[in-house]
Amino acid sequence: MLLANYLRENKEAVKTRLQKKNFKQLELVDQAIDNDTDRKKVQNQLDELLSQGNKLAEQIGSLMKAGQKEEATTLKTETANIKEKSKELQLVLEACEKELHDILVQLPNLPHNTVPAGITPAENEVVYTHGDIPKLHDKAMPHWDLCAKYDIIDFELGVKLTGAGFPVYKGKGAKLQRALINFFLDKAAEEGYAEVQPPILVNADSGYGTGQLPDKEGQMYYVGLDEYYLIPTAEVPVTNIYRDVIVKAEDLPIKNAAYTPCFRREAGSYGKDVRGLNRLHQFDKVEIVQIQHPDKSYDTLEEMRNYVAGLLKLLNLPFRTLRLCGGDMSFASALTYDMEVYSAAQEKWLEVSSVSNFESFQANRLKLRFREGSNKPVLAHTLNGSALALPRIVAAILENNQTPEGIKVPEVLVKYIGFDLIN
């Protein structure tokens, strides 16, 4: 969430940056500033009344000690009036604060100055490419046909049990999933990430803290009876571990990794781009999260980006890194890199990771701060990344590694999976 004072001091610059994110409701910036002005006026009036009340209380105490009860009683009446006015002003102040808050939560984070202009994914900037596009044999198949041929993922059974977008992993397909999860978690541990296993249901406060609510409410599965949300990513519960927490500067960076299933409604998604593993409602993912000092967060973003790239290199998958344009970024992000692997059978790039710096946007919602020595606590920066999301990784492994004899398992996974060929 953006700070009202920052909006006031940088109004035109804020509007320019929001336009880069293709945000249309620029009038909300002016409304927030006006509401904050009203809030400050009410706060000043309330502070003045409370100050008067404190002074009168001291006078009443002195008069009572001096035996001047009649004069003290007169002042008590005045004190009662002040208390009543203070209660009324407190209600007005709370209403002003709520109105300001309701405006601020509608404003997305400001894009970093390196974010390219643009509205659609076609305008994202390719900043790095690695690996050669595989040349497949003549009878090569897309992954959904391979899954049927080797009986490793059953999409129709998933439809029977739940619905489209909920596949059933079987035999070597299930083992491949588990191998990838363990591989990603082990690599995260080697990189210094402390593993956590968070809940996959969160309350509204957690969804609000990381910016999924109210922005993506329609994309989250909601358990109405208990008022919980199924997580769209482990970023939500892991980052919220630090909600309302003041950490020590010397403990930064704080690094966590978590494996969870993830759930996304993906409302409005249809057609060939959602076939097979390309877009699911339930999928597995290992997420990395960092809490970092503001002075170091962009260096950390580059480190996280390189770490994810390293995983893809170990899996021997051709990939490219994109810097997302303003219009393709998430609500909460200041700068996002996407990693895409190449699917040889489909002849297309598939997104497998997003690595983002949210600067203090989430931390302000979370009230996540750090303290340096005896200084006043200040907002930390939060970052997260997929390391990695499994469905499209699996799709690319199956398609790119297929041979007439079967599907070759990436060498780094053999010790986890116990075989080197799916046939």
C-alpha positions as CSV (number, residue, x, y, z in Angstrom):
1,M,0.0,0.0,0.0
2,L,1.3,3.5,-0.9
3,L,1.8,6.1,1.8
4,A,-0.5,9.2,1.7
5,N,2.4,11.5,2.5
6,Y,4.3,10.1,-0.5
7,L,1.3,10.8,-2.8
8,R,1.1,14.3,-1.5
9,E,4.8,15.1,-2.0
10,N,5.0,13.4,-5.4
11,K,1.5,13.7,-6.9
12,E,2.4,14.2,-10.6
13,A,5.2,11.7,-10.6
14,V,3.0,9.1,-9.0
15,K,0.3,9.6,-11.6
16,T,3.0,9.3,-14.4
17,R,4.3,6.0,-12.9
18,L,0.7,4.6,-12.4
19,Q,0.0,5.4,-16.1
20,K,3.0,3.2,-17.0
21,K,1.1,0.4,-15.2
22,N,-1.9,1.1,-17.3
23,F,-3.9,2.3,-14.2
24,K,-6.9,4.3,-15.3
25,Q,-8.3,5.6,-12.0
26,L,-5.8,8.4,-11.4
27,E,-8.4,10.5,-9.7
28,L,-8.0,8.2,-6.7
29,V,-4.6,9.9,-6.1
30,D,-6.3,13.3,-5.6
31,Q,-9.0,11.7,-3.5
32,A,-6.5,10.1,-1.2
33,I,-4.6,13.4,-0.8
34,D,-7.9,15.3,-0.1
35,N,-9.0,12.6,2.4
36,D,-5.7,12.7,4.1
37,T,-5.9,16.5,4.4
38,D,-9.4,16.1,6.1
39,R,-8.0,13.4,8.3
40,K,-5.1,15.6,9.5
41,K,-7.5,18.4,10.3
42,V,-9.7,16.2,12.4
43,Q,-6.6,14.7,14.1
44,N,-5.3,18.2,15.0
45,Q,-8.7,19.2,16.4
46,L,-8.8,16.0,18.5
47,D,-5.2,16.4,19.7
48,E,-6.0,20.0,20.7
49,L,-9.1,18.9,22.7
50,L,-7.2,16.1,24.4
51,S,-4.4,18.6,25.3
52,Q,-7.1,20.9,26.8
53,G,-8.6,18.0,28.7
54,N,-5.1,17.1,30.2
55,K,-4.5,20.7,31.3
56,L,-7.9,20.9,32.9
57,A,-7.3,17.6,34.7
58,E,-4.1,19.0,36.2
59,Q,-5.9,22.2,37.3
60,I,-8.7,20.2,38.9
61,G,-6.1,18.2,40.8
62,S,-4.4,21.3,42.1
63,L,-7.8,22.9,43.1
64,M,-8.9,19.8,45.0
65,K,-5.6,19.8,46.9
66,A,-6.1,23.4,47.7
67,G,-9.6,22.7,49.0
68,Q,-11.3,24.7,46.2
69,K,-14.0,22.1,45.5
70,E,-16.5,24.5,43.9
71,E,-14.0,25.8,41.4
72,A,-12.9,22.2,40.7
73,T,-16.5,21.1,40.1
74,T,-17.0,23.9,37.5
75,L,-13.9,22.7,35.6
76,K,-15.2,19.1,35.8
77,T,-18.3,20.2,33.8
78,E,-16.0,21.7,31.2
79,T,-13.9,18.5,31.2
80,A,-17.0,16.4,30.6
81,N,-18.0,18.5,27.6
82,I,-14.5,18.1,26.2
83,K,-14.7,14.3,26.6
84,E,-18.0,14.3,24.8
85,K,-16.6,16.3,21.9
86,S,-13.5,14.1,21.8
87,K,-15.7,11.0,21.4
88,E,-17.5,12.6,18.5
89,L,-14.3,13.7,16.9
90,Q,-12.8,10.2,17.4
91,L,-15.7,8.7,15.4
92,V,-15.2,11.3,12.6
93,L,-11.5,10.5,12.6
94,E,-12.2,6.7,12.3
95,A,-14.5,7.4,9.4
96,C,-11.8,9.5,7.7
97,E,-9.2,6.9,8.2
98,K,-11.4,4.1,6.8
99,E,-12.3,6.2,3.8
100,L,-8.6,7.0,3.2
101,H,-7.7,3.3,3.6
102,D,-10.4,2.2,1.2
103,I,-8.9,4.5,-1.4
104,L,-5.3,3.6,-0.8
105,V,-5.9,-0.2,-1.2
106,Q,-7.2,0.4,-4.7
107,L,-3.9,2.0,-5.8
108,P,-1.3,-0.5,-7.2
109,N,2.4,-0.3,-6.4
110,L,4.5,2.1,-8.4
111,P,6.7,0.5,-11.1
112,H,10.5,0.8,-10.9
113,N,12.1,3.2,-13.3
114,T,13.6,0.3,-15.3
115,V,10.1,-1.2,-16.1
116,P,9.4,-0.9,-19.8
117,A,6.3,0.9,-21.0
118,G,3.7,-1.4,-22.5
119,I,0.3,-2.9,-21.9
120,T,0.4,-6.5,-23.2
121,P,2.8,-9.5,-22.7
122,A,4.0,-8.9,-26.3
123,E,5.7,-5.7,-25.0
124,N,7.7,-7.4,-22.3
125,E,11.5,-7.0,-22.7
126,V,13.7,-10.1,-23.3
127,V,16.8,-9.6,-21.2
128,Y,18.4,-13.0,-21.3
129,T,18.2,-16.3,-23.3
130,H,19.9,-19.6,-22.6
131,G,20.1,-23.0,-24.3
132,D,19.3,-24.4,-27.7
133,I,15.8,-25.4,-28.9
134,P,15.6,-29.2,-29.0
135,K,15.1,-30.9,-32.3
136,L,12.5,-33.6,-31.8
137,H,12.0,-36.9,-33.8
138,D,9.3,-37.1,-36.4
139,K,6.7,-38.8,-34.2
140,A,7.1,-36.4,-31.3
141,M,4.0,-35.5,-29.3
142,P,2.7,-32.7,-27.1
143,H,2.9,-33.6,-23.4
144,W,-0.8,-34.4,-23.0
145,D,-0.4,-37.2,-25.6
146,L,2.8,-38.4,-23.9
147,C,0.9,-38.5,-20.6
148,A,-1.7,-40.8,-22.1
149,K,0.9,-43.0,-23.9
150,Y,2.9,-43.7,-20.8
151,D,-0.1,-43.4,-18.3
152,I,1.7,-40.9,-16.1
153,I,-0.9,-38.1,-15.8
154,D,-4.7,-38.6,-16.2
155,F,-6.6,-35.5,-17.2
156,E,-9.9,-37.2,-17.7
157,L,-9.8,-38.9,-14.3
158,G,-9.2,-35.4,-12.8
159,V,-12.4,-34.2,-14.5
160,K,-14.3,-37.1,-13.0
161,L,-13.0,-36.5,-9.5
162,T,-13.2,-32.7,-9.5
163,G,-13.3,-30.9,-12.9
164,A,-11.1,-29.6,-15.6
165,G,-7.7,-28.3,-14.4
166,F,-7.3,-30.9,-11.6
167,P,-5.1,-33.7,-13.1
168,V,-4.2,-37.0,-11.4
169,Y,-0.5,-37.8,-11.4
170,K,0.2,-41.6,-11.6
171,G,3.1,-43.9,-11.4
172,K,6.3,-42.3,-12.8
173,G,4.4,-39.1,-13.3
174,A,3.8,-38.8,-9.5
175,K,7.4,-39.8,-8.9
176,L,8.6,-37.1,-11.3
177,Q,6.5,-34.5,-9.3
178,R,7.9,-35.6,-6.0
179,A,11.5,-35.6,-7.4
180,L,11.2,-32.1,-8.7
181,I,9.8,-30.9,-5.3
182,N,12.6,-32.4,-3.4
183,F,15.2,-31.2,-5.8
184,F,13.9,-27.6,-5.6
185,L,13.7,-27.7,-1.8
186,D,17.2,-29.1,-1.5
187,K,18.6,-26.4,-3.7
188,A,16.8,-23.7,-1.8
189,A,18.3,-25.1,1.5
190,E,21.8,-25.0,-0.1
191,E,21.2,-21.3,-1.0
192,G,20.4,-20.5,2.7
193,Y,16.5,-20.6,2.6
194,A,14.9,-21.9,5.7
195,E,12.1,-24.3,4.8
196,V,8.7,-23.8,6.3
197,Q,5.4,-25.7,5.7
198,P,2.6,-23.2,6.0
199,P,-1.2,-23.6,5.9
200,I,-2.8,-23.7,2.5
201,L,-5.9,-21.9,3.8
202,V,-5.5,-18.3,4.9
203,N,-7.8,-15.6,6.4
204,A,-8.7,-12.4,4.7
205,D,-6.0,-10.4,6.6
206,S,-3.3,-12.6,5.1
207,G,-4.8,-12.1,1.6
208,Y,-4.9,-8.4,2.2
209,G,-1.3,-8.3,3.6
210,T,0.3,-9.5,0.4
211,G,-2.0,-7.6,-2.0
212,Q,-4.2,-10.5,-3.3
213,L,-7.2,-8.8,-1.7
214,P,-9.1,-6.9,-2.8
215,D,-7.3,-7.0,-6.2
216,K,-7.6,-10.7,-7.1
217,E,-10.5,-11.8,-5.0
218,G,-12.3,-13.2,-8.0
219,Q,-9.3,-15.4,-8.8
220,M,-9.1,-17.1,-5.4
221,Y,-11.1,-20.1,-4.2
222,Y,-13.2,-19.0,-1.1
223,V,-14.4,-21.3,1.6
224,G,-17.5,-19.4,2.6
225,L,-18.5,-21.3,5.7
226,D,-15.3,-20.6,7.5
227,E,-14.3,-17.4,5.6
228,Y,-10.9,-18.8,4.4
229,Y,-9.2,-18.6,1.1
230,L,-7.2,-21.3,-0.7
231,I,-3.7,-19.9,-1.3
232,P,-2.8,-19.0,-4.9
233,T,0.9,-19.2,-3.9
234,A,3.0,-19.9,-0.8
235,E,4.0,-16.2,-0.9
236,V,0.8,-15.4,0.9
237,P,1.2,-17.4,4.1
238,V,5.0,-17.3,4.2
239,T,5.2,-13.5,3.9
240,N,2.4,-13.1,6.4
241,I,4.5,-14.9,9.0
242,Y,6.1,-11.5,9.5
243,R,2.8,-9.5,9.7
244,D,2.9,-7.0,12.6
245,V,6.5,-7.9,13.3
246,I,9.6,-5.7,13.9
247,V,12.8,-7.6,13.0
248,K,16.4,-6.6,13.8
249,A,18.4,-5.1,10.9
250,E,21.2,-7.6,11.6
251,D,18.8,-10.5,10.9
252,L,18.2,-9.3,7.3
253,P,17.9,-10.8,4.9
254,I,15.3,-13.3,6.1
255,K,15.0,-16.2,3.6
256,N,12.2,-18.8,3.5
257,A,11.3,-21.5,1.1
258,A,8.0,-23.5,1.1
259,Y,6.4,-26.2,-1.0
260,T,2.6,-26.0,-1.2
261,P,-0.2,-26.9,-3.6
262,C,-1.6,-23.7,-5.1
263,F,-5.1,-23.0,-6.2
264,R,-6.3,-20.5,-8.8
265,R,-9.7,-20.2,-10.4
266,E,-8.2,-18.8,-13.6
267,A,-11.6,-17.4,-14.5
268,G,-12.0,-16.6,-18.2
269,S,-9.1,-19.0,-19.3
270,Y,-10.0,-21.3,-22.2
271,G,-8.8,-22.6,-25.5
272,K,-5.6,-24.4,-26.6
273,D,-3.4,-22.4,-24.3
274,V,-5.0,-24.1,-21.3
275,R,-4.7,-27.7,-22.6
276,G,-2.9,-30.3,-20.5
277,L,-0.6,-28.8,-17.9
278,N,-0.5,-25.4,-19.5
279,R,-3.0,-23.8,-17.1
280,L,-4.4,-25.6,-14.0
281,H,-6.6,-24.8,-11.1
282,Q,-4.5,-26.8,-8.7
283,F,-0.7,-27.2,-9.1
284,D,2.4,-27.7,-7.0
285,K,5.1,-25.0,-6.5
286,V,8.2,-24.3,-4.4
287,E,8.3,-20.6,-3.5
288,I,11.2,-18.5,-2.2
289,V,10.6,-15.4,-0.1
290,Q,13.0,-12.8,1.3
291,I,12.6,-9.9,3.7
292,Q,15.4,-7.4,3.0
293,H,16.8,-4.0,3.8
294,P,15.5,-1.4,1.3
295,D,19.1,-0.5,0.3
296,K,19.8,-4.1,-0.8
297,S,16.5,-5.3,-2.3
298,Y,17.3,-4.8,-6.0
299,D,20.7,-6.6,-5.6
300,T,18.7,-9.3,-4.0
301,L,16.2,-9.4,-6.8
302,E,19.0,-10.0,-9.3
303,E,20.4,-12.8,-7.0
304,M,17.0,-14.5,-6.9
305,R,16.6,-14.2,-10.7
306,N,20.0,-15.8,-11.2
307,Y,19.2,-18.5,-8.7
308,V,16.0,-19.5,-10.6
309,A,18.0,-19.4,-13.9
310,G,20.5,-21.8,-12.3
311,L,17.7,-24.3,-11.6
312,L,16.6,-24.2,-15.2
313,K,20.2,-24.7,-16.4
314,L,20.5,-27.8,-14.1
315,L,17.4,-29.2,-15.6
316,N,18.9,-28.5,-19.1
317,L,15.8,-26.6,-20.2
318,P,16.1,-23.8,-22.8
319,F,14.7,-20.6,-21.2
320,R,14.5,-16.9,-21.5
321,T,14.1,-14.1,-18.9
322,L,11.7,-11.2,-19.5
323,R,11.4,-7.9,-17.7
324,L,7.7,-7.3,-17.5
325,C,6.2,-4.2,-19.0
326,G,4.1,-2.0,-16.8
327,G,0.7,-3.2,-18.1
328,D,1.7,-6.9,-17.5
329,M,2.9,-6.6,-13.9
330,S,1.0,-7.6,-10.8
331,F,-0.9,-5.2,-8.6
332,A,1.7,-5.3,-5.9
333,S,5.0,-5.6,-7.8
334,A,7.5,-2.8,-8.4
335,L,9.6,-4.9,-10.8
336,T,9.1,-8.5,-12.1
337,Y,11.2,-10.9,-14.1
338,D,9.4,-13.9,-15.7
339,M,11.3,-17.0,-16.7
340,E,9.9,-19.0,-19.7
341,V,11.0,-22.4,-20.8
342,Y,10.6,-23.5,-24.4
343,S,8.1,-26.3,-25.2
344,A,9.5,-28.0,-28.3
345,A,6.4,-30.0,-29.1
346,Q,4.1,-27.0,-28.7
347,E,6.6,-24.7,-30.2
348,K,5.9,-22.0,-27.6
349,W,7.4,-20.4,-24.5
350,L,5.8,-21.3,-21.2
351,E,6.1,-19.2,-18.1
352,V,7.5,-21.1,-15.1
353,S,8.6,-18.5,-12.7
354,S,8.0,-14.9,-11.6
355,V,10.5,-13.2,-9.4
356,S,9.4,-9.8,-8.0
357,N,10.4,-7.0,-5.7
358,F,7.5,-5.4,-3.9
359,E,9.6,-2.8,-2.2
360,S,7.7,-1.6,0.9
361,F,4.2,-2.0,-0.7
362,Q,3.4,-5.3,1.0
363,A,5.4,-4.4,4.2
364,N,3.2,-1.3,4.7
365,R,0.1,-3.5,4.5
366,L,1.7,-6.1,6.8
367,K,3.2,-3.5,9.2
368,L,6.5,-5.4,8.7
369,R,9.3,-3.2,9.9
370,F,13.0,-3.5,10.9
371,R,15.0,-1.6,13.5
372,E,18.6,-0.5,13.2
373,G,20.1,0.0,16.7
374,S,18.0,2.5,18.6
375,N,16.5,4.1,15.5
376,K,12.8,4.2,14.9
377,P,11.5,1.1,13.0
378,V,11.1,1.5,9.2
379,L,9.4,-0.6,6.6
380,A,11.3,-3.5,5.1
381,H,11.2,-4.6,1.5
382,T,9.7,-8.0,0.5
383,L,10.6,-10.2,-2.5
384,N,9.4,-13.5,-3.7
385,G,9.8,-15.9,-6.6
386,S,8.7,-19.3,-8.0
387,A,11.5,-21.7,-7.7
388,L,9.8,-23.4,-9.4
389,A,6.1,-23.9,-10.4
390,L,5.9,-27.6,-11.6
391,P,3.2,-28.0,-14.3
392,R,5.0,-26.3,-17.2
393,I,8.4,-27.6,-16.0
394,V,6.9,-31.1,-16.3
395,A,5.4,-30.3,-19.7
396,A,8.8,-29.0,-21.0
397,I,10.7,-32.0,-19.5
398,L,8.3,-34.5,-21.1
399,E,8.2,-32.8,-24.5
400,N,11.9,-31.7,-24.9
401,N,13.3,-35.0,-23.6
402,Q,11.2,-37.4,-25.6
403,T,12.8,-40.1,-27.8
404,P,11.5,-43.0,-29.7
405,E,12.5,-45.2,-26.7
406,G,10.9,-43.1,-24.0
407,I,11.3,-39.8,-22.1
408,K,14.8,-39.2,-20.7
409,V,14.8,-38.0,-17.0
410,P,17.1,-34.9,-16.4
411,E,20.4,-36.2,-14.9
412,V,20.0,-34.1,-11.7
413,L,16.7,-35.8,-10.9
414,V,17.8,-39.4,-11.4
415,K,19.0,-39.8,-7.7
416,Y,15.6,-38.5,-6.6
417,I,13.5,-40.6,-8.9
418,G,15.4,-43.9,-9.1
419,F,15.2,-44.3,-12.9
420,D,16.4,-42.4,-16.0
421,L,13.7,-43.2,-18.5
422,I,10.0,-43.0,-18.6
423,N,8.7,-45.7,-20.9
